[in-house]
């Protein structure tokens, strides 16, 4: 998990709120592939006090954004690897469900983990989680779809 993040490598001009390196006011997560894994991505992200829902507890919408973007990149990398592409295809979120299992503190870094669990055609199902101090605080299962040239997200990276 060394070198530039997937976002910086493949979409340095992206202004996505969750993962765009060019969005100064965004969350700017930086996902990296876990070497030797079956497509797992990880990221470490530091919440700021203004990301809190209340005292030292991360807002659920921010958690959703983190899991959505990290899961989307996981799906895009899976499609890229399976199809032997030079870069990740544009992917969009078809659905995702989050389970907030316990409060996530904002005063320390969180870890994001995601792995593809199923691929059917252009759809990739991804399981993801947020951890704080090694404890899972939120989980997610999402379906992400690689889109074609008729979709606005086709060349988003």
PyMOL CGO cylinders between C-alpha atoms (Angstrom):
from pymol import cmd
from pymol.cgo import CYLINDER

trace = [
    CYLINDER, 0.00, 0.00, 0.00, 2.68, 2.45, -1.00, 0.3, 1, 1, 1, 1, 1, 1,
    CYLINDER, 2.68, 2.45, -1.00, 2.81, 5.17, -3.60, 0.3, 1, 1, 1, 1, 1, 1,
    CYLINDER, 2.81, 5.17, -3.60, 0.09, 7.58, -4.64, 0.3, 1, 1, 1, 1, 1, 1,
    CYLINDER, 0.09, 7.58, -4.64, -3.52, 6.75, -3.91, 0.3, 1, 1, 1, 1, 1, 1,
    CYLINDER, -3.52, 6.75, -3.91, -5.81, 5.48, -6.66, 0.3, 1, 1, 1, 1, 1, 1,
    CYLINDER, -5.81, 5.48, -6.66, -7.56, 8.86, -6.67, 0.3, 1, 1, 1, 1, 1, 1,
    CYLINDER, -7.56, 8.86, -6.67, -4.31, 10.80, -7.19, 0.3, 1, 1, 1, 1, 1, 1,
    CYLINDER, -4.31, 10.80, -7.19, -3.09, 8.33, -9.79, 0.3, 1, 1, 1, 1, 1, 1,
    CYLINDER, -3.09, 8.33, -9.79, -6.25, 8.02, -11.90, 0.3, 1, 1, 1, 1, 1, 1,
    CYLINDER, -6.25, 8.02, -11.90, -8.32, 11.16, -11.20, 0.3, 1, 1, 1, 1, 1, 1,
    CYLINDER, -8.32, 11.16, -11.20, -6.18, 13.99, -9.81, 0.3, 1, 1, 1, 1, 1, 1,
    CYLINDER, -6.18, 13.99, -9.81, -8.58, 16.63, -11.18, 0.3, 1, 1, 1, 1, 1, 1,
    CYLINDER, -8.58, 16.63, -11.18, -11.71, 15.07, -9.63, 0.3, 1, 1, 1, 1, 1, 1,
    CYLINDER, -11.71, 15.07, -9.63, -13.83, 17.35, -7.48, 0.3, 1, 1, 1, 1, 1, 1,
    CYLINDER, -13.83, 17.35, -7.48, -15.94, 14.56, -5.94, 0.3, 1, 1, 1, 1, 1, 1,
    CYLINDER, -15.94, 14.56, -5.94, -16.86, 15.59, -2.39, 0.3, 1, 1, 1, 1, 1, 1,
    CYLINDER, -16.86, 15.59, -2.39, -15.80, 12.24, -0.94, 0.3, 1, 1, 1, 1, 1, 1,
    CYLINDER, -15.80, 12.24, -0.94, -12.70, 11.30, -2.89, 0.3, 1, 1, 1, 1, 1, 1,
    CYLINDER, -12.70, 11.30, -2.89, -11.73, 14.11, -5.24, 0.3, 1, 1, 1, 1, 1, 1,
    CYLINDER, -11.73, 14.11, -5.24, -8.14, 15.27, -4.74, 0.3, 1, 1, 1, 1, 1, 1,
    CYLINDER, -8.14, 15.27, -4.74, -9.02, 18.63, -6.34, 0.3, 1, 1, 1, 1, 1, 1,
    CYLINDER, -9.02, 18.63, -6.34, -11.88, 19.41, -3.91, 0.3, 1, 1, 1, 1, 1, 1,
    CYLINDER, -11.88, 19.41, -3.91, -10.27, 21.51, -1.19, 0.3, 1, 1, 1, 1, 1, 1,
    CYLINDER, -10.27, 21.51, -1.19, -13.45, 21.35, 0.93, 0.3, 1, 1, 1, 1, 1, 1,
    CYLINDER, -13.45, 21.35, 0.93, -14.10, 17.65, 0.34, 0.3, 1, 1, 1, 1, 1, 1,
    CYLINDER, -14.10, 17.65, 0.34, -13.15, 14.61, 2.39, 0.3, 1, 1, 1, 1, 1, 1,
    CYLINDER, -13.15, 14.61, 2.39, -10.34, 13.67, -0.02, 0.3, 1, 1, 1, 1, 1, 1,
    CYLINDER, -10.34, 13.67, -0.02, -10.04, 10.00, 0.92, 0.3, 1, 1, 1, 1, 1, 1,
    CYLINDER, -10.04, 10.00, 0.92, -7.05, 8.18, -0.53, 0.3, 1, 1, 1, 1, 1, 1,
    CYLINDER, -7.05, 8.18, -0.53, -7.70, 4.51, -1.31, 0.3, 1, 1, 1, 1, 1, 1,
    CYLINDER, -7.70, 4.51, -1.31, -4.89, 2.06, -1.93, 0.3, 1, 1, 1, 1, 1, 1,
    CYLINDER, -4.89, 2.06, -1.93, -4.82, -1.57, -3.00, 0.3, 1, 1, 1, 1, 1, 1,
    CYLINDER, -4.82, -1.57, -3.00, -3.73, -4.16, -0.47, 0.3, 1, 1, 1, 1, 1, 1,
    CYLINDER, -3.73, -4.16, -0.47, -0.93, -6.15, -2.07, 0.3, 1, 1, 1, 1, 1, 1,
    CYLINDER, -0.93, -6.15, -2.07, -1.63, -9.87, -2.33, 0.3, 1, 1, 1, 1, 1, 1,
    CYLINDER, -1.63, -9.87, -2.33, -5.34, -9.47, -1.59, 0.3, 1, 1, 1, 1, 1, 1,
    CYLINDER, -5.34, -9.47, -1.59, -8.30, -10.33, -3.78, 0.3, 1, 1, 1, 1, 1, 1,
    CYLINDER, -8.30, -10.33, -3.78, -9.01, -6.68, -4.63, 0.3, 1, 1, 1, 1, 1, 1,
    CYLINDER, -9.01, -6.68, -4.63, -9.18, -5.22, -1.12, 0.3, 1, 1, 1, 1, 1, 1,
    CYLINDER, -9.18, -5.22, -1.12, -8.72, -1.47, -0.76, 0.3, 1, 1, 1, 1, 1, 1,
    CYLINDER, -8.72, -1.47, -0.76, -7.82, 0.40, 2.41, 0.3, 1, 1, 1, 1, 1, 1,
    CYLINDER, -7.82, 0.40, 2.41, -7.62, 4.03, 3.38, 0.3, 1, 1, 1, 1, 1, 1,
    CYLINDER, -7.62, 4.03, 3.38, -6.90, 5.98, 6.53, 0.3, 1, 1, 1, 1, 1, 1,
    CYLINDER, -6.90, 5.98, 6.53, -8.80, 9.21, 7.00, 0.3, 1, 1, 1, 1, 1, 1,
    CYLINDER, -8.80, 9.21, 7.00, -8.75, 11.82, 9.77, 0.3, 1, 1, 1, 1, 1, 1,
    CYLINDER, -8.75, 11.82, 9.77, -12.11, 13.39, 10.64, 0.3, 1, 1, 1, 1, 1, 1,
    CYLINDER, -12.11, 13.39, 10.64, -12.17, 17.03, 11.64, 0.3, 1, 1, 1, 1, 1, 1,
    CYLINDER, -12.17, 17.03, 11.64, -14.30, 18.51, 14.42, 0.3, 1, 1, 1, 1, 1, 1,
    CYLINDER, -14.30, 18.51, 14.42, -16.80, 19.97, 11.92, 0.3, 1, 1, 1, 1, 1, 1,
    CYLINDER, -16.80, 19.97, 11.92, -17.55, 16.41, 10.66, 0.3, 1, 1, 1, 1, 1, 1,
    CYLINDER, -17.55, 16.41, 10.66, -19.21, 15.60, 13.99, 0.3, 1, 1, 1, 1, 1, 1,
    CYLINDER, -19.21, 15.60, 13.99, -22.91, 15.02, 14.52, 0.3, 1, 1, 1, 1, 1, 1,
    CYLINDER, -22.91, 15.02, 14.52, -22.42, 15.80, 18.20, 0.3, 1, 1, 1, 1, 1, 1,
    CYLINDER, -22.42, 15.80, 18.20, -19.51, 15.82, 20.66, 0.3, 1, 1, 1, 1, 1, 1,
    CYLINDER, -19.51, 15.82, 20.66, -16.73, 13.62, 19.25, 0.3, 1, 1, 1, 1, 1, 1,
    CYLINDER, -16.73, 13.62, 19.25, -19.10, 11.44, 17.15, 0.3, 1, 1, 1, 1, 1, 1,
    CYLINDER, -19.10, 11.44, 17.15, -18.76, 11.34, 13.36, 0.3, 1, 1, 1, 1, 1, 1,
    CYLINDER, -18.76, 11.34, 13.36, -21.85, 12.31, 11.36, 0.3, 1, 1, 1, 1, 1, 1,
    CYLINDER, -21.85, 12.31, 11.36, -23.64, 9.35, 9.74, 0.3, 1, 1, 1, 1, 1, 1,
    CYLINDER, -23.64, 9.35, 9.74, -23.83, 11.14, 6.38, 0.3, 1, 1, 1, 1, 1, 1,
    CYLINDER, -23.83, 11.14, 6.38, -20.07, 11.55, 6.36, 0.3, 1, 1, 1, 1, 1, 1,
    CYLINDER, -20.07, 11.55, 6.36, -19.71, 7.84, 7.15, 0.3, 1, 1, 1, 1, 1, 1,
    CYLINDER, -19.71, 7.84, 7.15, -22.03, 7.08, 4.23, 0.3, 1, 1, 1, 1, 1, 1,
    CYLINDER, -22.03, 7.08, 4.23, -19.96, 9.22, 1.89, 0.3, 1, 1, 1, 1, 1, 1,
    CYLINDER, -19.96, 9.22, 1.89, -16.72, 7.55, 2.98, 0.3, 1, 1, 1, 1, 1, 1,
    CYLINDER, -16.72, 7.55, 2.98, -18.13, 4.07, 2.40, 0.3, 1, 1, 1, 1, 1, 1,
    CYLINDER, -18.13, 4.07, 2.40, -19.80, 5.03, -0.89, 0.3, 1, 1, 1, 1, 1, 1,
    CYLINDER, -19.80, 5.03, -0.89, -16.64, 6.49, -2.45, 0.3, 1, 1, 1, 1, 1, 1,
    CYLINDER, -16.64, 6.49, -2.45, -14.30, 3.82, -1.10, 0.3, 1, 1, 1, 1, 1, 1,
    CYLINDER, -14.30, 3.82, -1.10, -16.70, 1.08, -2.26, 0.3, 1, 1, 1, 1, 1, 1,
    CYLINDER, -16.70, 1.08, -2.26, -17.02, 2.66, -5.69, 0.3, 1, 1, 1, 1, 1, 1,
    CYLINDER, -17.02, 2.66, -5.69, -13.24, 2.69, -6.14, 0.3, 1, 1, 1, 1, 1, 1,
    CYLINDER, -13.24, 2.69, -6.14, -13.12, -0.95, -5.04, 0.3, 1, 1, 1, 1, 1, 1,
    CYLINDER, -13.12, -0.95, -5.04, -15.62, -1.86, -7.74, 0.3, 1, 1, 1, 1, 1, 1,
    CYLINDER, -15.62, -1.86, -7.74, -13.84, 0.20, -10.41, 0.3, 1, 1, 1, 1, 1, 1,
    CYLINDER, -13.84, 0.20, -10.41, -10.48, -1.43, -9.64, 0.3, 1, 1, 1, 1, 1, 1,
    CYLINDER, -10.48, -1.43, -9.64, -12.09, -4.90, -9.75, 0.3, 1, 1, 1, 1, 1, 1,
    CYLINDER, -12.09, -4.90, -9.75, -13.55, -4.20, -13.22, 0.3, 1, 1, 1, 1, 1, 1,
    CYLINDER, -13.55, -4.20, -13.22, -10.24, -2.69, -14.36, 0.3, 1, 1, 1, 1, 1, 1,
    CYLINDER, -10.24, -2.69, -14.36, -8.26, -5.76, -13.23, 0.3, 1, 1, 1, 1, 1, 1,
    CYLINDER, -8.26, -5.76, -13.23, -10.77, -8.31, -14.58, 0.3, 1, 1, 1, 1, 1, 1,
    CYLINDER, -10.77, -8.31, -14.58, -10.90, -6.63, -17.99, 0.3, 1, 1, 1, 1, 1, 1,
    CYLINDER, -10.90, -6.63, -17.99, -7.21, -5.79, -18.24, 0.3, 1, 1, 1, 1, 1, 1,
    CYLINDER, -7.21, -5.79, -18.24, -7.90, -2.06, -18.64, 0.3, 1, 1, 1, 1, 1, 1,
    CYLINDER, -7.90, -2.06, -18.64, -5.23, 0.63, -18.31, 0.3, 1, 1, 1, 1, 1, 1,
    CYLINDER, -5.23, 0.63, -18.31, -7.40, 2.60, -15.89, 0.3, 1, 1, 1, 1, 1, 1,
    CYLINDER, -7.40, 2.60, -15.89, -10.59, 2.19, -13.88, 0.3, 1, 1, 1, 1, 1, 1,
    CYLINDER, -10.59, 2.19, -13.88, -13.88, 2.56, -15.75, 0.3, 1, 1, 1, 1, 1, 1,
    CYLINDER, -13.88, 2.56, -15.75, -16.43, 5.12, -14.63, 0.3, 1, 1, 1, 1, 1, 1,
    CYLINDER, -16.43, 5.12, -14.63, -18.61, 3.47, -12.00, 0.3, 1, 1, 1, 1, 1, 1,
    CYLINDER, -18.61, 3.47, -12.00, -21.72, 4.70, -10.26, 0.3, 1, 1, 1, 1, 1, 1,
    CYLINDER, -21.72, 4.70, -10.26, -23.55, 3.61, -7.14, 0.3, 1, 1, 1, 1, 1, 1,
    CYLINDER, -23.55, 3.61, -7.14, -26.69, 1.58, -7.80, 0.3, 1, 1, 1, 1, 1, 1,
    CYLINDER, -26.69, 1.58, -7.80, -27.48, 1.03, -4.12, 0.3, 1, 1, 1, 1, 1, 1,
    CYLINDER, -27.48, 1.03, -4.12, -25.81, 0.80, -0.76, 0.3, 1, 1, 1, 1, 1, 1,
    CYLINDER, -25.81, 0.80, -0.76, -26.96, 0.08, 2.76, 0.3, 1, 1, 1, 1, 1, 1,
    CYLINDER, -26.96, 0.08, 2.76, -25.08, 1.18, 5.84, 0.3, 1, 1, 1, 1, 1, 1,
    CYLINDER, -25.08, 1.18, 5.84, -25.26, -0.19, 9.34, 0.3, 1, 1, 1, 1, 1, 1,
    CYLINDER, -25.26, -0.19, 9.34, -24.02, 2.18, 12.03, 0.3, 1, 1, 1, 1, 1, 1,
    CYLINDER, -24.02, 2.18, 12.03, -22.85, -0.26, 14.68, 0.3, 1, 1, 1, 1, 1, 1,
    CYLINDER, -22.85, -0.26, 14.68, -21.39, 2.10, 17.28, 0.3, 1, 1, 1, 1, 1, 1,
    CYLINDER, -21.39, 2.10, 17.28, -20.26, 5.73, 17.56, 0.3, 1, 1, 1, 1, 1, 1,
    CYLINDER, -20.26, 5.73, 17.56, -17.23, 6.63, 15.45, 0.3, 1, 1, 1, 1, 1, 1,
    CYLINDER, -17.23, 6.63, 15.45, -14.97, 9.17, 17.21, 0.3, 1, 1, 1, 1, 1, 1,
    CYLINDER, -14.97, 9.17, 17.21, -13.73, 12.22, 15.32, 0.3, 1, 1, 1, 1, 1, 1,
    CYLINDER, -13.73, 12.22, 15.32, -10.63, 12.74, 17.46, 0.3, 1, 1, 1, 1, 1, 1,
    CYLINDER, -10.63, 12.74, 17.46, -8.61, 9.96, 15.82, 0.3, 1, 1, 1, 1, 1, 1,
    CYLINDER, -8.61, 9.96, 15.82, -8.08, 8.50, 12.35, 0.3, 1, 1, 1, 1, 1, 1,
    CYLINDER, -8.08, 8.50, 12.35, -10.51, 5.96, 10.95, 0.3, 1, 1, 1, 1, 1, 1,
    CYLINDER, -10.51, 5.96, 10.95, -9.63, 3.10, 8.64, 0.3, 1, 1, 1, 1, 1, 1,
    CYLINDER, -9.63, 3.10, 8.64, -11.72, 2.21, 5.61, 0.3, 1, 1, 1, 1, 1, 1,
    CYLINDER, -11.72, 2.21, 5.61, -11.66, -1.32, 4.23, 0.3, 1, 1, 1, 1, 1, 1,
    CYLINDER, -11.66, -1.32, 4.23, -13.54, -2.64, 1.22, 0.3, 1, 1, 1, 1, 1, 1,
    CYLINDER, -13.54, -2.64, 1.22, -13.49, -5.81, -0.85, 0.3, 1, 1, 1, 1, 1, 1,
    CYLINDER, -13.49, -5.81, -0.85, -15.44, -7.01, -3.86, 0.3, 1, 1, 1, 1, 1, 1,
    CYLINDER, -15.44, -7.01, -3.86, -17.62, -10.01, -3.05, 0.3, 1, 1, 1, 1, 1, 1,
    CYLINDER, -17.62, -10.01, -3.05, -19.38, -10.61, -6.36, 0.3, 1, 1, 1, 1, 1, 1,
    CYLINDER, -19.38, -10.61, -6.36, -19.18, -9.45, -9.98, 0.3, 1, 1, 1, 1, 1, 1,
    CYLINDER, -19.18, -9.45, -9.98, -21.94, -10.04, -12.50, 0.3, 1, 1, 1, 1, 1, 1,
    CYLINDER, -21.94, -10.04, -12.50, -21.38, -8.34, -15.84, 0.3, 1, 1, 1, 1, 1, 1,
    CYLINDER, -21.38, -8.34, -15.84, -20.95, -4.63, -15.18, 0.3, 1, 1, 1, 1, 1, 1,
    CYLINDER, -20.95, -4.63, -15.18, -22.13, -4.87, -11.54, 0.3, 1, 1, 1, 1, 1, 1,
    CYLINDER, -22.13, -4.87, -11.54, -19.84, -5.35, -8.57, 0.3, 1, 1, 1, 1, 1, 1,
    CYLINDER, -19.84, -5.35, -8.57, -21.10, -6.01, -5.04, 0.3, 1, 1, 1, 1, 1, 1,
    CYLINDER, -21.10, -6.01, -5.04, -18.74, -4.63, -2.40, 0.3, 1, 1, 1, 1, 1, 1,
    CYLINDER, -18.74, -4.63, -2.40, -18.58, -5.07, 1.37, 0.3, 1, 1, 1, 1, 1, 1,
    CYLINDER, -18.58, -5.07, 1.37, -16.96, -2.20, 3.25, 0.3, 1, 1, 1, 1, 1, 1,
    CYLINDER, -16.96, -2.20, 3.25, -16.39, -1.09, 6.82, 0.3, 1, 1, 1, 1, 1, 1,
    CYLINDER, -16.39, -1.09, 6.82, -15.17, 1.78, 8.97, 0.3, 1, 1, 1, 1, 1, 1,
    CYLINDER, -15.17, 1.78, 8.97, -12.87, 1.01, 11.89, 0.3, 1, 1, 1, 1, 1, 1,
    CYLINDER, -12.87, 1.01, 11.89, -11.71, 3.16, 14.78, 0.3, 1, 1, 1, 1, 1, 1,
    CYLINDER, -11.71, 3.16, 14.78, -8.86, 1.82, 16.90, 0.3, 1, 1, 1, 1, 1, 1,
    CYLINDER, -8.86, 1.82, 16.90, -9.37, -1.55, 15.17, 0.3, 1, 1, 1, 1, 1, 1,
    CYLINDER, -9.37, -1.55, 15.17, -13.05, -1.73, 16.13, 0.3, 1, 1, 1, 1, 1, 1,
    CYLINDER, -13.05, -1.73, 16.13, -15.68, -1.87, 13.38, 0.3, 1, 1, 1, 1, 1, 1,
    CYLINDER, -15.68, -1.87, 13.38, -18.04, 1.08, 13.81, 0.3, 1, 1, 1, 1, 1, 1,
    CYLINDER, -18.04, 1.08, 13.81, -19.98, 0.91, 10.52, 0.3, 1, 1, 1, 1, 1, 1,
    CYLINDER, -19.98, 0.91, 10.52, -20.49, -1.58, 7.70, 0.3, 1, 1, 1, 1, 1, 1,
    CYLINDER, -20.49, -1.58, 7.70, -21.83, -1.31, 4.18, 0.3, 1, 1, 1, 1, 1, 1,
    CYLINDER, -21.83, -1.31, 4.18, -22.88, -3.49, 1.28, 0.3, 1, 1, 1, 1, 1, 1,
    CYLINDER, -22.88, -3.49, 1.28, -23.19, -1.73, -2.04, 0.3, 1, 1, 1, 1, 1, 1,
    CYLINDER, -23.19, -1.73, -2.04, -23.72, -2.45, -5.70, 0.3, 1, 1, 1, 1, 1, 1,
    CYLINDER, -23.72, -2.45, -5.70, -21.68, -0.40, -8.13, 0.3, 1, 1, 1, 1, 1, 1,
    CYLINDER, -21.68, -0.40, -8.13, -22.04, -0.40, -11.91, 0.3, 1, 1, 1, 1, 1, 1,
    CYLINDER, -22.04, -0.40, -11.91, -19.46, 0.28, -14.62, 0.3, 1, 1, 1, 1, 1, 1,
    CYLINDER, -19.46, 0.28, -14.62, -21.18, 2.61, -17.08, 0.3, 1, 1, 1, 1, 1, 1,
    CYLINDER, -21.18, 2.61, -17.08, -20.96, 2.98, -20.85, 0.3, 1, 1, 1, 1, 1, 1,
    CYLINDER, -20.96, 2.98, -20.85, -20.33, 5.99, -23.10, 0.3, 1, 1, 1, 1, 1, 1,
    CYLINDER, -20.33, 5.99, -23.10, -23.98, 7.09, -22.90, 0.3, 1, 1, 1, 1, 1, 1,
    CYLINDER, -23.98, 7.09, -22.90, -23.62, 7.89, -19.18, 0.3, 1, 1, 1, 1, 1, 1,
    CYLINDER, -23.62, 7.89, -19.18, -22.24, 11.22, -17.81, 0.3, 1, 1, 1, 1, 1, 1,
    CYLINDER, -22.24, 11.22, -17.81, -19.87, 9.34, -15.46, 0.3, 1, 1, 1, 1, 1, 1,
    CYLINDER, -19.87, 9.34, -15.46, -18.31, 7.31, -18.29, 0.3, 1, 1, 1, 1, 1, 1,
    CYLINDER, -18.31, 7.31, -18.29, -15.01, 9.19, -18.39, 0.3, 1, 1, 1, 1, 1, 1,
    CYLINDER, -15.01, 9.19, -18.39, -15.04, 10.57, -14.86, 0.3, 1, 1, 1, 1, 1, 1,
    CYLINDER, -15.04, 10.57, -14.86, -11.52, 9.41, -14.02, 0.3, 1, 1, 1, 1, 1, 1,
]
cmd.load_cgo(trace, "trace")
